[in-house]
Structure formats: structure tokens, C-alpha cells
């Protein structure tokens, strides 16, 4: 079957690989669409992320149709429309035609959305839901979300709004992204351009001139320093990128701020597959009942090396413009 794979020099190339046969507790899925994430290109370039590489096939989320089952797989039927994460959870990647995954991580696709929309949910949706659940916000807590229109950021805003949190401030980099957040229910005064001069002062002003209780940093580097500066003493910093700068780390330490590391990968270490299936089912219900909307998505192309390289370039250069990048299969 066709695939886009890494060669021994960590370069992507066209490949033909054997179609997988599902093991006892696995299902074989014909992939209909897959999503792109920053970790895809980071696994090629970043030593920390490369340590998570389990397969020469990249790609960590998909939607598709069950076409074959292992002897002990009984949760799905042939023809079922499903979606799931992949990669570090007992499977290869999604830049290919078929994938065999443990049925324990698979969930039924939300009935009211397309395969393309569903493929953009697993990685960002699971990360955002983990952030929301682990922070345990009270309704009077103030929260700053950097990179709020990215895949994770959009879901974070949706979960906060769905749970009636009001004291939200978010950063964006363009007028188009500002409009996306306005569409999700934020008010204009809650949305601050990260390109503003005296950004830390502007953020504090948006929070009634008070430091924030929580900072959800989806950008890292310079923004990790800004986030650290505007957090209160003994506040909480959610690190989703592992890109805290040295200066930011010093500020966080000096202010006694709790750092919560967010990682979907961690649940695969102990094979806690219910984390993946259970939370995808929760997100699916929220989408089906209209509590939250599916991600804005942009189809980059069909399964090909050109599509993958184009998507990686868009991600690397921060040009997604608030859209989840999707590949059709």
C-alpha cells in the first residue's frame, strides 16, 4: 500500500509498504482523512520529539472505516465510521492508506460531521480536554490562553465557553484570527494581538489590571516569558509545548508558580487506552449535541509527499490561519 515514510536519513519520501494485518485486539481502518500537527515535523527536526518516534510513518490522528477485525476485537463492526489518535498508542502513523490500531483507543465518529472534520479532532481535542480537566478552574478564575486559534487553543476556548467561564483573555496574531475568536463568543476586549508593544501591560489591562490565575501557553519561547510575567504569585502555568525559555523558567520559579505539563503521550506509557477512547467519546457527544463545534479545517491535498511537505511548511511557518490542516485519503 502507498505511504509517505521517513528514510534512514530522516527525510520523507514516497514508499510502498505491506498492508497491516490486525492483531487479536486490533481493527484495520481504511483511512479517509488524517490531520497534521506540529509534532509531525518536530519529530524530524527536534531531538526531544524524535525520542517519541515509534514508526517511520508519521501522522497521529485519523478518521476512517473499519474494514477488518482481529479475532478478539468485538467493539466495532465492519463498515463502522470511526476516528482515533495513533502513533505512540500501539500503532504506526497515518500517512498511509490503512492502519491497524488497538480497538481500545478507537471511538465512533460523530455522526453529524465529515471524515475531514473528525480527523482534526483527536490530538488537539484530547490535549485541550486534558488541559481543562487538570486545571480544575473555578468560574471566578482568570485565564490567559496564548495561541488561542490554533488546533488546541480553539478547543480550549470552546471548552471554557461551554462551561460558562467568563474571565478569559486570548492572544492572536491577525485580524482573521480575531474574528475566529469573536465567532466562538469572546468579546473584542478579551482578544489581544501578541504583536502589540508593551504586551504584558496590555494583557494585564484586559484582566482588570490584575495578574492572571492561570496561563495556558500554547506558543512557548518568548510567549512563555510574557505568560510568566503576567501570572500571579503561586499561579498555575500549563506547559503544552515544552518550549519554556530559560528566562521564563526563572520567573516561574521565583514566583512559586505551579507548572502543569500537558502530554497525551504520557497515557500510552502505562497503556491507559481508556484515556483516548473515553475522552474522544466525550468530545464526540459534545459535538453531536451542539455544545461545541468541530474544528475549522482546510484540506491541503490527497495522500502524497507533496501534500505532507506543504502541510509541514505551513505548520512550521505558523500559517494555518486558524485552520486544522487535513489530508484526504
TADARA-V247785 format. One record per backbone hydrogen bond with DSSP energy under -0.5 kcal/mol. NH is the residue of the N-H (numbers start at 1). CO is the residue of the C=O. If there is no record, write none. Layout:
BEGIN
NH|CO + NH|CO
END
This chain:
BEGIN
3|15 + 4|95 + 5|3 + 5|13 + 6|56 + 7|11 + 10|7 + 13|5 + 15|3 + 17|1 + 22|20 + 26|23 + 27|101 + 28|68 + 29|27 + 29|99 + 30|65 + 31|29 + 31|97 + 32|63 + 33|63 + 34|327 + 35|61 + 36|325 + 40|37 + 41|37 + 42|38 + 43|39 + 44|41 + 45|41 + 46|42 + 47|45 + 50|46 + 51|47 + 51|48 + 52|49 + 53|50 + 58|4 + 58|56 + 60|35 + 62|84 + 63|33 + 64|82 + 65|30 + 66|80 + 67|28 + 68|28 + 70|26 + 72|24 + 73|70 + 74|72 + 79|66 + 80|77 + 82|64 + 82|80 + 83|107 + 84|62 + 86|60 + 87|92 + 88|86 + 91|87 + 94|58 + 95|58 + 96|94 + 97|2 + 99|29 + 101|27 + 101|99 + 103|25 + 105|102 + 106|103 + 107|83 + 109|81 + 113|110 + 118|114 + 119|115 + 120|116 + 120|117 + 121|118 + 122|118 + 125|121 + 126|122 + 127|123 + 128|124 + 129|125 + 130|126 + 131|127 + 132|128 + 133|129 + 134|130 + 135|131 + 136|132 + 141|138 + 143|167 + 144|214 + 145|169 + 146|144 + 146|216 + 148|171 + 150|147 + 154|150 + 155|151 + 156|152 + 157|153 + 158|154 + 159|155 + 160|156 + 161|157 + 162|158 + 163|159 + 164|161 + 165|160 + 166|139 + 168|166 + 169|143 + 170|190 + 171|145 + 172|192 + 178|174 + 179|175 + 180|176 + 181|177 + 182|178 + 183|179 + 184|180 + 185|181 + 185|182 + 186|181 + 190|187 + 191|188 + 192|170 + 192|190 + 194|172 + 196|193 + 199|196 + 202|198 + 203|199 + 204|200 + 205|201 + 206|202 + 207|203 + 207|204 + 208|205 + 209|204 + 210|204 + 210|207 + 212|230 + 213|142 + 214|142 + 215|236 + 216|144 + 217|215 + 217|238 + 218|146 + 218|216 + 221|243 + 223|220 + 224|221 + 225|221 + 225|222 + 226|222 + 227|223 + 228|224 + 229|225 + 230|226 + 231|227 + 231|228 + 232|212 + 234|255 + 235|232 + 236|213 + 237|258 + 238|215 + 238|236 + 239|237 + 239|260 + 240|217 + 240|238 + 245|221 + 249|245 + 250|246 + 251|247 + 252|248 + 253|249 + 254|250 + 255|251 + 256|253 + 257|252 + 258|235 + 260|237 + 260|258 + 261|259 + 262|239 + 263|261 + 267|264 + 268|265 + 269|265 + 269|266 + 270|266 + 271|268 + 272|267 + 273|271 + 275|272 + 276|272 + 276|273 + 277|273 + 278|274 + 279|275 + 280|276 + 281|277 + 282|278 + 283|279 + 284|280 + 285|281 + 286|282 + 287|283 + 288|284 + 289|285 + 290|287 + 291|286 + 292|286 + 298|324 + 300|298 + 300|326 + 301|326 + 303|328 + 304|302 + 308|304 + 309|305 + 310|306 + 311|307 + 312|308 + 313|309 + 314|310 + 315|311 + 316|312 + 317|313 + 318|315 + 319|314 + 323|320 + 324|296 + 326|298 + 327|34 + 328|301 + 329|32
END
